[in-house]
Amino acid sequence: MRRPSWVPEGTDLDKPNAARVYDYYLGGSHNFEVDREMARKAIALWPELPQIMRSNRAFMRRAVTFLAERGVTRFLDIGSGIPTFGAVHEIARAIRPEAKVVYVDRDPVAVAHSRLLLEDDANSAVVQADLRDVEDLMARPEVTGLLAEGEPVAVLLVAVAHFVSDEEDPRKLIGVVRDALPAGSALALSHASLEGRPDQAEDHQKLYQRTPTPLTMRTHAQITAMFDGFELVEPGVVYLPQWRPDQPGTVGEHPERMTGVAGVGFRP
Ligand SMILES: C[S@@+](CC[C@H](N)C(=O)[O-])C[C@H]1O[C@@H](n2cnc3c(N)ncnc32)[C@H](O)[C@@H]1O
């Protein structure tokens, strides 16, 4: 197979990669058969998975659009995956052509793909760093450079904080990020939650405890507490499809089936 231009030399294309598997769920084209095979196995166990991922990505699109419409032009996307299908810089620049985005992910493969995809983009940067080592992340020159401009920065933590365990204390980590932000900055966060699907808790536990990246499901109250120091905009922390839907009809009768909640808040 010819190596596509967005694939760095040396990438092992015989192994599935979570960010490419995610791209497949979203309907993107940055994935290989080995990724699709893994996705199909997961979908067999949990058929709603692609719909959940798309619902999450649609929240991100609506949140970035909302923030750009409120005048935000700086974005720090932590846990970005590969910025392909519906990437933050594309969504933001549809409204604010001058928008700058710093993408951060801990996964070296996602970072390598992202760097190649964005190498000609002067207003975006890609950083390999881990939210759990937040001091290191916030000290990276791309991040300090973005913050030093003094403009409000929207921090995106979209479908990432559930990869941080209770012991690693995501609320505290987010507090460190918050304290570095200029006034008027924002947090957009989505997070897995089984509060509306207690019937599924046992299956999820089994599925995820076996993976190298276990998920910690949290309640609305725990996720709302992550917005400490931010003022939540309406409608607060709600199930993914309920956050400022494009049209009321798109919410569906069972938003809790998307097993995720989300919100956006501003730092006063
Ligand atoms: C489900 S994807 C979400 C991608 C994108 N934010 C979205 O919602 O469409 C989660 C991403 O977070 C990254 N990630 C997980 N834990 C992380 C951590 N502690 N620090 C930085 N990135 C992390 C993974 O490598 C993966 O690319």
The ligand as an SDF file (V2000), in Angstrom:
LIG
                    3D

 27 29  0  0  0  0  0  0  0  0999 V2000
  -12.2740   10.2530   22.2050 C   0  0  0  0  0  0  0  0  0  0  0  0
  -10.8990   11.1850   21.6160 S   0  0  0  0  0  0  0  0  0  0  0  0
  -11.6210   12.7990   21.5310 C   0  0  0  0  0  0  0  0  0  0  0  0
  -11.1440   13.6420   20.3400 C   0  0  0  0  0  0  0  0  0  0  0  0
  -11.8010   15.0170   20.2460 C   0  0  0  0  0  0  0  0  0  0  0  0
  -11.5350   15.8240   21.4250 N   0  0  0  0  0  0  0  0  0  0  0  0
  -13.2960   14.8890   20.0630 C   0  0  0  0  0  0  0  0  0  0  0  0
  -14.0110   14.8650   21.0750 O   0  0  0  0  0  0  0  0  0  0  0  0
  -13.7780   14.7660   18.9460 O   0  0  0  0  0  0  0  0  0  0  0  0
   -9.8670   11.3230   23.0610 C   0  0  0  0  0  0  0  0  0  0  0  0
   -8.4680   11.8200   22.7750 C   0  0  0  0  0  0  0  0  0  0  0  0
   -7.8950   12.2190   24.0250 O   0  0  0  0  0  0  0  0  0  0  0  0
   -6.5580   11.7940   24.0700 C   0  0  0  0  0  0  0  0  0  0  0  0
   -6.1910   11.6900   25.4950 N   0  0  0  0  0  0  0  0  0  0  0  0
   -6.6060   10.7670   26.4070 C   0  0  0  0  0  0  0  0  0  0  0  0
   -6.0950   11.0300   27.6120 N   0  0  0  0  0  0  0  0  0  0  0  0
   -5.3220   12.1330   27.4840 C   0  0  0  0  0  0  0  0  0  0  0  0
   -4.5110   12.8820   28.3790 C   0  0  0  0  0  0  0  0  0  0  0  0
   -4.3890   12.5160   29.6600 N   0  0  0  0  0  0  0  0  0  0  0  0
   -3.8530   13.9700   27.9070 N   0  0  0  0  0  0  0  0  0  0  0  0
   -3.9600   14.3330   26.6010 C   0  0  0  0  0  0  0  0  0  0  0  0
   -4.7120   13.6510   25.6970 N   0  0  0  0  0  0  0  0  0  0  0  0
   -5.3790   12.5690   26.1240 C   0  0  0  0  0  0  0  0  0  0  0  0
   -6.5410   10.4770   23.3190 C   0  0  0  0  0  0  0  0  0  0  0  0
   -5.2320   10.1670   22.8650 O   0  0  0  0  0  0  0  0  0  0  0  0
   -7.5430   10.7540   22.2020 C   0  0  0  0  0  0  0  0  0  0  0  0
   -6.9040   11.2400   21.0440 O   0  0  0  0  0  0  0  0  0  0  0  0
  1  2  1  0
  2  3  1  0
  2 10  1  0
  3  4  1  0
  4  5  1  0
  5  6  1  0
  5  7  1  0
  7  8  2  0
  7  9  1  0
 10 11  1  0
 11 12  1  0
 11 26  1  0
 12 13  1  0
 13 14  1  0
 13 24  1  0
 14 15  1  0
 14 23  1  0
 15 16  2  0
 16 17  1  0
 17 18  1  0
 17 23  2  0
 18 19  1  0
 18 20  2  0
 20 21  1  0
 21 22  2  0
 22 23  1  0
 24 25  1  0
 24 26  1  0
 26 27  1  0
M  CHG  2   2   1   9  -1
M  END
$$$$
